[in-house]
């Protein structure tokens, strides 16, 4: 499922000025292209300004992004792999909110770097390029599961799994332990096995 939409609260014309129908169409196509390569859902949402009730509450762009994430049901994916890119034009704010299946495996600093790059594009007036590059960058994050074994310990087994992944995949990010088990023979542990979910940044050969 792909989504590219904006929220015309109070400032419909401002949103349209920067994100015309053709720009939104380009964003939609970038989302669709990315989702052909992964099982996640990327949503791009734009607001010209916060609603008056949110301003009165002192709502921050980050808090508003979480509200939009919930409102659009970005969390409602099979693998908890939804990602929201939220743009608040009045505050020059860009926030990325990822569901737990992605958030646990991609550092917040990675998202912040992406937001900064998009903000630079927007500051130069290139909203289409900034938005499309942002969507495309979100789509390069992948997660793969690798099993490592060791006769020494779970730590050594995890290290073996990471080394195996590093042999074929570049730019590894975060590893999460999915499962641990041991092999027992004659009442004694003979080997340790760890299954890791490892996030990495995918780069196309093209």
Secondary structure, 3 states (H helix, E strand, C coil): CCEEEEECCCCHHHHHHHCCHHHHHHHHHHHHHHHCCCCCEEEEEEECCCCHHHHHCCCCHHHHHHHHHHHCCCCCCCCCCEEEEEEEHHHCEEEEEECHHHHCCCCHHHHHHHHHHHHHHHHCCCHHHHHHHHHHHHCCEEEEEEEEEECCCHHHHHHHHHHHHHCCCCCEEEEEEEEEEEEEECCEEEEEEEEEEEEEECCCCC
